[in-house]
Amino acid sequence: MFTKKSPHNKTHHIQGAFYKVLKADDLLKSDSHQRYLKHLMEETGLQEAEFDVFYRVLIERFVELVQTLPRERGGEFSSFLNQSLMRAMYALQVGRDVLDFRDDQLKAYTAFSLGLLADVGLLASGMRIFLANEETKVISTWFPYQHSMLHVKGAHYYCVRHIDEARPKRMASYLTALYAYRIMPEEGLRCIAEDSMLFGLWLQSFECSSDEGGVGGAILNLAKERLAHYMGEEALLLPIEGDPYFSDETSWAEECLEWLKEGLEDGSITMNEEDSLVHLTSEGVLLDPEIFLRFAERYNRSQEWRVLRQQFNYLGIVPLSGQDYKFSQYFGKQPGVVSGRKSHLYSRFYRRNRIQNSKQSKQKINKSLLITDSSLLLSQNKRKQLSKKVQVTLSERSLDQVMASLAGKQNLSTKPSNNFTKK
């Protein structure tokens, strides 16, 4: 067995645990969710066939996208799903009772879809989502704008990791509109789009704050007020219980990752210094293999540091994780002795590595584990200063890394930066 269940904490997400990717039928099978669907159909006054075309398809597509993800880091299991469903119900009621949409099915449907999709652009904000196969081996990183997790070949589980990175409000509004187009049933979107005034209201509500969104913003404001009251009472929609799975092959590496994050944040583990084992570069965070020995020594298991390093590869945060090791070769700027001993840039595990004979002027080559997404290890404050002690070139950068650089820089130079060159 590659995984094991935990008998406790089934209502809140656990970082590093794996959760099953579910279809809509499984996400909505609980008694409370079936009661919700029945009550919603009564509210709409539609026959089952019409209800299925407009409302059920919309809800099923939505829940398959959001799965059981929390609304915020460490939040309640399925809180994004449940709170959005309740806000949509209240938006429908507000539209029909307060804003006199009672006799207009299309306006009522527009109000419901606004309530359901209003902040879907915030899905997974402050998190990185990784998808894994049946053996909980990570196969890819997942971003909501791509497609549902169910459409990723081989994806059976997902794993959440927290990052110190807030999604800009303007970006969230753009993503909300994008997701809404993808989630809306074709027939439902066509009906709304045929009414230009209604379609404009629908779009404006996604792209503006609730205070600026006109009638749509008013609907959302009132729905959010009712939602806040609902959350203070006994919930109509109960949390979907989820069994967390923990990979036996990465349990030690998970502890090491948390130790690294805490140590880098409080300064007990140095970074970017001459004798540091951790360096921040333009391509990500470089971890000298000796850092794994340091951690293993805490458990009196120094002989097993290579096992730990291998486990770290399976976490999914290293390129080609679970298939092959991905090391990044880098050069220290000044080979030699620091404080009477060899710099950790030239780890004792790699003393026999090649030394270039010509242009590199006897610079020693080290192999470091590369974590390309630095936000998985470092807070925003810690990501401001790049290391000047190592050099990494652009020559072997992957297409994803080049595109990431283009997103942050309008003019991408093909020349190595001042601080980095790569072998």
DORO-828312 format. One record per residue (C-alpha): residue in three letters; z, y, x. Coordinates in steps of 0.5 Angstrom, whole numbers, padded with zeros to 4 digits, always signed. Each point is the difference from the previous one (the first is absolute). Layout:
N
ALAZYX
...
END
This chain:
423
MET+0000+0000+0000
PHE-0002+0007+0002
THR+0004+0004-0005
LYS+0007-0001-0003
LYS+0003+0004-0006
SER+0006+0004-0001
PRO+0005-0001-0006
HIS+0002+0007+0000
ASN-0003+0007-0001
LYS-0006-0001-0004
THR+0000+0006-0004
HIS-0001+0005+0007
HIS-0005-0001+0005
ILE+0002-0002+0007
GLN-0004+0003+0006
GLY-0003-0006+0003
ALA+0000-0005-0005
PHE-0006-0003-0004
TYR-0001+0000-0007
LYS-0006-0003-0004
VAL-0006+0003-0002
LEU+0000-0001-0008
LYS-0005+0001-0005
ALA+0001+0004-0006
ASP+0002-0006-0005
ASP+0005-0001+0005
LEU+0002+0007+0001
LEU+0001+0001-0008
LYS+0002-0007-0002
SER+0008+0002-0001
ASP+0003+0001-0007
SER+0001+0007+0001
HIS-0007+0002+0003
GLN-0003-0004-0006
ARG+0004+0004-0005
TYR-0003+0006+0003
LEU-0007-0002-0001
LYS+0002-0002-0007
HIS+0003+0007-0001
LEU-0005+0004+0003
MET-0006-0004-0005
GLU+0005+0002-0006
GLU+0000+0007+0003
THR-0008+0001+0001
GLY-0001-0003-0007
LEU-0006-0004+0003
GLN-0002-0007-0002
GLU+0001-0005+0006
ALA-0008+0000+0002
GLU+0000+0007+0001
PHE+0007+0001+0003
ASP-0002-0005+0005
VAL-0007+0003+0002
PHE+0004+0007+0001
TYR+0007-0001+0002
ARG+0001-0007+0002
VAL-0006+0000+0005
LEU+0003+0007+0003
ILE+0007-0003+0000
GLU-0002-0006+0004
ARG-0004+0003+0005
PHE+0006+0005+0001
VAL+0005-0005+0001
GLU-0005-0004+0005
LEU+0000+0006+0004
VAL+0007+0002+0001
GLN+0003-0008+0000
THR+0007+0001+0000
LEU+0001+0005+0005
PRO+0006+0005+0000
ARG-0001+0007-0002
GLU+0003+0002+0006
ARG+0002-0003+0007
GLY+0005-0005-0001
GLY+0000+0001-0008
GLU+0001-0005-0006
PHE-0005-0005+0000
SER-0006+0001-0005
SER+0003+0007-0001
PHE-0007+0003+0001
LEU-0003-0004-0005
ASN+0005+0001-0005
GLN+0001+0007+0000
SER-0007+0001-0001
LEU-0001-0004-0006
MET+0006+0004-0003
ARG-0002+0007+0002
ALA-0007-0003-0003
MET+0003-0002-0007
TYR+0004+0007+0000
ALA-0006+0004+0001
LEU-0004-0004-0005
GLN+0006+0002-0005
VAL+0000+0007+0002
GLY-0007+0001-0001
ARG+0000-0002-0007
ASP+0007+0003-0002
VAL+0001+0006+0004
LEU-0008+0002+0001
ASP-0002-0002-0006
PHE-0005-0006+0002
ARG+0002-0005-0005
ASP-0006+0000-0004
ASP-0005+0000+0007
GLN+0000-0007+0003
LEU-0004+0003+0006
LYS+0005+0005+0002
ALA+0006-0005-0001
TYR-0004-0005+0005
THR-0001+0006+0005
ALA+0008+0002-0001
PHE+0002-0007+0002
SER-0005-0001+0006
LEU+0002+0007+0002
GLY+0008-0003+0000
LEU-0002-0007+0003
LEU-0004+0003+0006
ALA+0003+0007+0001
ASP+0003-0002+0007
VAL-0004-0006+0002
GLY-0002+0004+0006
LEU+0007-0001+0003
LEU+0000-0007+0000
ALA+0002-0003+0007
SER+0002+0007+0002
GLY+0005-0001+0006
MET-0002-0007+0001
ARG-0005-0005+0003
ILE-0002-0006-0004
PHE-0002-0006+0004
LEU-0004-0006-0003
ALA+0002-0007+0002
ASN-0003-0007-0002
GLU+0003-0006-0003
GLU+0004-0001+0007
THR+0002+0007+0000
LYS-0004+0002+0006
VAL-0002+0007+0000
ILE-0008+0001-0001
SER-0001+0007-0002
THR+0003+0007-0001
TRP-0001+0002-0008
PHE-0001+0007-0002
PRO+0000+0001-0008
TYR-0007+0004+0000
GLN-0004-0006+0003
HIS+0001-0005-0006
SER+0006-0005-0003
MET+0004-0004+0004
LEU-0003-0006-0004
HIS-0007+0002+0002
VAL+0002-0001+0008
LYS-0003-0007+0002
GLY+0006-0005+0002
ALA+0005+0005-0002
HIS+0006-0004-0003
TYR+0006+0005+0002
TYR+0002+0007+0001
CYS+0005+0003+0005
VAL+0003+0007+0000
ARG+0001+0004+0006
HIS+0003+0007+0000
ILE-0003+0006+0004
ASP+0003+0007+0000
GLU-0006+0003-0002
ALA-0001+0004-0007
ARG-0007+0001-0004
PRO-0002+0007+0000
LYS+0000+0002-0008
ARG-0007+0002+0000
MET-0002-0007+0003
ALA+0004-0003-0005
SER-0004+0004-0006
TYR-0007-0002+0003
LEU+0002-0008+0001
THR+0003+0000-0007
ALA-0007+0003-0003
LEU-0003-0006+0004
TYR+0004-0005-0002
ALA+0000+0002-0007
TYR-0008-0001+0000
ARG+0001-0007+0003
ILE+0005-0002-0005
MET-0002+0003-0007
PRO-0004-0005-0004
GLU-0007+0002+0000
GLU-0001+0001-0008
GLY+0007+0004+0000
LEU-0003+0005+0006
ARG-0007+0000-0004
CYS+0004+0002-0006
ILE+0004+0006+0003
ALA-0006+0002+0005
GLU-0004+0001-0007
ASP+0005+0006-0002
SER-0001+0005+0006
MET+0006+0004-0002
LEU+0004-0006-0001
PHE-0003-0003+0007
GLY+0002+0007+0003
LEU+0007-0001-0002
TRP+0001-0007+0003
LEU-0003+0002+0007
GLN+0004+0007+0000
SER+0006-0004-0001
PHE-0001-0005+0006
GLU-0002+0006+0004
CYS+0006+0005-0001
SER+0007+0000-0001
SER+0003-0001-0007
ASP+0002+0007+0000
GLU-0008+0002+0001
GLY-0003-0006-0004
GLY-0001+0004-0007
VAL+0001-0005-0006
GLY+0000-0006+0005
GLY+0006+0003+0004
ALA+0004+0002-0006
ILE-0001-0008-0002
LEU+0002-0002+0007
ASN+0006+0004+0000
LEU+0003-0002-0007
ALA-0001-0007+0002
LYS+0003+0001+0006
GLU+0006+0003-0003
ARG+0001-0006-0005
LEU-0001-0005+0006
ALA+0006+0003+0004
HIS+0004-0001-0007
TYR-0003-0007+0000
MET+0002-0002+0007
GLY+0007+0002-0002
GLU+0001-0005-0005
GLU-0001-0007-0001
ALA-0007-0001+0002
LEU-0005-0003-0005
LEU-0004-0003+0006
LEU+0004-0004+0005
PRO-0002-0001+0007
ILE-0004-0006+0002
GLU+0004-0004+0004
GLY-0003-0002+0007
ASP+0001-0005+0005
PRO+0000+0002+0007
TYR-0003-0004+0005
PHE+0002+0000+0007
SER-0004-0003+0005
ASP+0003-0005+0005
GLU-0005+0002+0006
THR+0002+0008+0000
SER+0008+0000-0002
TRP+0002+0002+0007
ALA-0006+0005+0001
GLU+0002+0003-0006
GLU+0007+0002+0003
CYS-0003+0002+0006
LEU-0005+0005-0004
GLU+0006+0003-0003
TRP+0004+0000+0006
LEU-0006+0004+0003
LYS-0001+0005-0005
GLU+0008+0002+0000
GLY+0000+0000+0007
LEU-0006+0005+0001
GLU+0003+0004-0006
ASP+0007+0001+0003
GLY-0003+0000+0008
SER+0004-0006+0002
ILE-0007-0003+0002
THR-0004+0005+0004
MET-0007+0002-0001
ASN-0006+0003+0004
GLU+0005+0001+0006
GLU-0002-0003+0007
ASP+0004-0006-0001
SER-0001-0001-0007
LEU-0002-0006-0004
VAL-0003+0003-0005
HIS-0006+0005+0000
LEU-0003+0004-0006
THR-0008+0001+0002
SER-0005+0003-0005
GLU-0002-0007-0001
GLY+0007-0002-0003
VAL+0007-0003+0003
LEU-0001-0004+0007
LEU+0006-0005+0001
ASP+0001-0003+0006
PRO+0002-0007+0000
GLU+0006+0001+0003
ILE+0003+0003-0006
PHE+0000-0007-0003
LEU+0004-0003+0006
ARG+0005+0006-0001
PHE+0001-0002-0008
ALA+0000-0007+0002
GLU+0006+0001+0005
ARG+0004+0003-0006
TYR+0000-0007-0003
ASN+0001-0004+0007
ARG-0007-0003-0001
SER-0004+0004+0006
GLN-0004-0007+0001
GLU-0003+0001-0007
TRP-0003+0007+0001
ARG-0007-0003+0000
VAL+0002-0003-0007
LEU+0002+0007-0003
ARG-0006+0003+0003
GLN-0005-0005-0004
GLN+0004+0001-0006
PHE-0001+0007+0000
ASN-0007-0001+0000
TYR+0001-0003-0007
LEU+0003+0006-0003
GLY-0007+0003-0002
ILE+0001+0006+0004
VAL-0004-0002+0006
PRO-0007+0000+0000
LEU-0003-0007-0001
SER+0007-0002-0002
GLY+0001-0007-0002
GLN-0007-0002+0004
ASP+0000+0002+0007
TYR+0004+0005+0004
LYS-0002+0007+0001
PHE+0002+0003+0006
SER-0002+0007+0003
GLN-0001+0001+0007
TYR+0003+0006+0003
PHE+0001+0004+0006
GLY+0006+0003+0003
LYS-0001+0007+0003
GLN+0004-0001+0006
PRO+0001-0007+0003
GLY+0007+0000+0004
VAL+0007+0000-0001
VAL+0004+0004-0005
SER+0008+0000+0002
GLY+0000-0005+0005
ARG-0004-0005-0004
LYS-0007-0002-0003
SER-0002+0004-0006
HIS+0000-0004-0006
LEU-0007+0002-0001
TYR-0001-0005+0005
SER+0004-0006-0004
ARG+0002-0006+0005
PHE-0003-0004-0005
TYR-0007+0002+0002
ARG+0001+0002+0008
ARG-0006-0005+0001
ASN-0005+0004-0004
ARG-0006+0002+0003
ILE+0000+0007+0004
GLN-0007+0004+0000
ASN-0002+0001+0007
SER-0004+0006-0001
LYS+0000+0006-0005
GLN+0006-0002-0003
SER+0004+0001+0007
LYS+0004-0006+0000
GLN+0003+0002-0007
LYS+0003-0006-0003
ILE-0002-0003-0007
ASN+0005-0002-0005
LYS-0001-0004-0006
SER+0004+0003-0006
LEU+0000-0002-0008
LEU-0003+0006-0004
ILE+0002+0002-0006
THR-0005+0004-0003
ASP+0003+0003-0006
SER+0006+0004+0004
SER+0003+0002-0007
LEU+0003-0008-0001
LEU+0004+0002+0006
LEU+0001+0007+0001
SER+0003+0006-0005
GLN-0005+0006+0000
ASN+0004+0004+0005
LYS+0000-0006+0005
ARG-0008+0000-0001
LYS-0001+0007+0003
GLN+0000-0001+0007
LEU-0005-0005+0004
SER+0002-0003+0006
LYS-0003+0003+0007
LYS+0002-0006+0004
VAL-0005-0005-0003
GLN-0008+0001-0001
VAL-0004-0004-0005
THR-0008+0001-0001
LEU-0004+0001-0006
SER-0005-0005+0003
GLU+0002-0006-0004
ARG+0003+0003-0006
SER-0002-0003-0007
LEU-0004+0003-0005
ASP+0007+0001-0005
GLN+0003+0004+0006
VAL-0006+0004+0001
MET+0000+0002-0007
ALA+0007+0001+0000
SER-0001+0005+0005
LEU-0005+0003-0003
ALA+0004+0001-0006
GLY+0005+0004+0004
LYS-0005+0004+0004
GLN-0007+0003-0002
ASN-0003-0001+0007
LEU+0002-0006+0004
SER-0002+0000+0007
THR-0003-0006+0003
LYS+0004+0002+0007
PRO+0007-0003+0001
SER+0006+0005-0001
ASN+0004+0003+0005
ASN+0005-0005-0001
PHE-0003-0007-0001
THR-0006-0004+0003
LYS-0001-0007-0002
LYS-0002-0006+0004
END
